[in-house]
Amino acid sequence: MRYSINHTTQYQYSNPVTLCHNEAHLLPRSLSRQRCLDARLYVQPTPAVYHERKDFFGNRVVYFSIEEPHSTLAVTASSEMEMSSLALPDVQATPMWEEVQQLLRQGVNRGALEARQFLLDSPMVTASALFAAYAMEIFTPGRPLLLATQELTRRIFTEFTYDLEFTTVATPVDEVFAHKRGVCQDFAHFAIACLRSLGLAARYVSGYLETLPVADQPQLIGTAASHAWMSVYCPELGWVDFDPTNDLMPSDRHIVVAWGRDYSDVTPLQGTILGGVDHELQVGVEVRRVEDNEAEA
């Protein structure tokens, strides 16, 4: 299965910007279940400096700077992805969550040792007794890790309201919890906060969903922009994804761009500017399935 992705970001400034430095997490990763056939970033005005690197987590990051006056900035990420079906694990045939908690504390193997960094507080996710208490209603003694995680994300899906107007990228997790409202970023952050509050490793994943509905499958929430979900570390299986916004385990309709401790590690586009004063922002995302005849052409 192939997808064509176009993610466009456009800034319109009230006064000219004379200099800007930017960093973008917009080029998808290649993984065992997804292959990046092509990915390019188009920037207008043309940057004076442009280079790509990999960050600490192995994500593709583009740095660019524009050193001429400009009143608009347009950034378009165009990608072609090939996706493979993912066999979902049997959530009941996984270790008890307390066993995983203990394994992470001890760091007895390489996977657990590397996952321990995702136990710690991060800029936008802080563990607390409040979040632990919420999770403990599901993470009762002896429950399989993935079964409990699935029920946690289902509870978030059921109890929280998807509301585009309620939060911003800076809204604290405790405020999201207090009002039980937010968007995919907020629900991912809250699920991560609950898991880390129990001593479990969880990370934030940014990516895309297929834009158009598929026959016999429901329209997914979060298709009009970049999407977010989370992963939990499970011994032997590694990192397993869960999407609390849609109450499912991601498969071939979720395309991974980047992962990190929280949103701040994988912000799609961020930077600093000189000038500009006020601005208007427009963002558009299209993820389209490419038919076989198109791919051959």
Number of C-alpha atoms within 10 A of each C-alpha: 15 21 22 17 25 18 22 19 17 18 17 17 18 14 15 16 20 15 16 20 16 15 20 20 24 28 25 29 19 18 10 8 15 21 17 19 13 13 17 14 17 13 19 13 17 15 16 10 11 15 10 13 11 11 15 9 12 12 21 20 20 19 18 19 21 22 16 14 16 19 16 19 18 16 19 20 20 20 20 22 22 19 21 15 11 13 9 11 12 9 14 13 11 18 18 20 24 19 14 21 20 13 17 25 15 12 15 11 11 8 17 21 14 12 20 19 15 21 23 17 16 17 10 19 22 19 21 15 11 14 22 18 14 14 22 17 10 16 23 13 10 12 17 20 25 24 19 22 26 19 16 24 24 19 15 21 18 13 11 19 16 18 12 12 9 13 16 12 12 10 13 16 24 16 13 19 18 8 11 18 20 23 23 23 25 29 28 29 25 27 29 29 31 26 23 25 24 21 22 27 27 31 28 25 27 28 22 25 26 23 20 14 11 12 7 6 7 9 15 17 15 20 17 18 18 22 23 30 29 30 23 24 23 24 17 9 10 13 17 18 24 26 24 29 27 20 18 14 19 20 16 17 19 20 29 22 23 26 24 22 25 25 25 16 21 26 17 20 15 13 12 11 14 12 17 20 11 10 13 10 11 10 15 13 20 21 24 16 20 17 11 10 7 9 11 7 5
